[in-house]
Amino acid sequence: ISHLRRRGVHATFHYQPLHSSPFFAARYAGEELVQAARFADCLTRLPIIGHMSDQEVDAVIVAVKEFYDVRS
């Protein structure tokens, strides 16, 4: 998310596990949910919406590709 923001792309986290949400946290029995925590740490919502120009969509694609190029 910080990589995308540095390139002018507004992305947000996408997933909050139910057991850590304010609604359900008090009802949670405490079992470790490793996969839920992993998904919460790595899923990102990209700003791909219908009224974006082709140039804006291309900018998102380039920023995502740059992230993976830097990490390789």
Contacts in CASP RR format, 6 or more apart in sequence:
PFRMAT RR
TARGET T0000
AUTHOR 0000-0000-0000
METHOD contacts of the structure
MODEL  1
ISHLRRRGVHATFHYQPLHSSPFFAARYAGEELVQAARFADCLTRLPIIG
HMSDQEVDAVIVAVKEFYDVRS
1 11 0 8 1.000
1 12 0 8 1.000
1 13 0 8 1.000
1 44 0 8 1.000
3 63 0 8 1.000
3 66 0 8 1.000
3 67 0 8 1.000
3 70 0 8 1.000
4 10 0 8 1.000
4 11 0 8 1.000
4 44 0 8 1.000
4 46 0 8 1.000
4 60 0 8 1.000
4 63 0 8 1.000
4 64 0 8 1.000
4 67 0 8 1.000
5 11 0 8 1.000
7 59 0 8 1.000
7 62 0 8 1.000
7 63 0 8 1.000
7 66 0 8 1.000
8 59 0 8 1.000
8 63 0 8 1.000
9 46 0 8 1.000
9 47 0 8 1.000
9 59 0 8 1.000
9 60 0 8 1.000
9 63 0 8 1.000
10 47 0 8 1.000
11 44 0 8 1.000
11 45 0 8 1.000
11 46 0 8 1.000
11 47 0 8 1.000
12 44 0 8 1.000
12 45 0 8 1.000
13 40 0 8 1.000
13 43 0 8 1.000
13 44 0 8 1.000
13 45 0 8 1.000
14 43 0 8 1.000
14 44 0 8 1.000
14 45 0 8 1.000
15 39 0 8 1.000
15 40 0 8 1.000
15 43 0 8 1.000
16 40 0 8 1.000
17 33 0 8 1.000
17 36 0 8 1.000
17 37 0 8 1.000
17 39 0 8 1.000
17 40 0 8 1.000
18 24 0 8 1.000
18 36 0 8 1.000
19 25 0 8 1.000
19 28 0 8 1.000
19 30 0 8 1.000
19 33 0 8 1.000
19 36 0 8 1.000
20 28 0 8 1.000
20 40 0 8 1.000
46 60 0 8 1.000
46 64 0 8 1.000
47 60 0 8 1.000
48 57 0 8 1.000
48 60 0 8 1.000
END
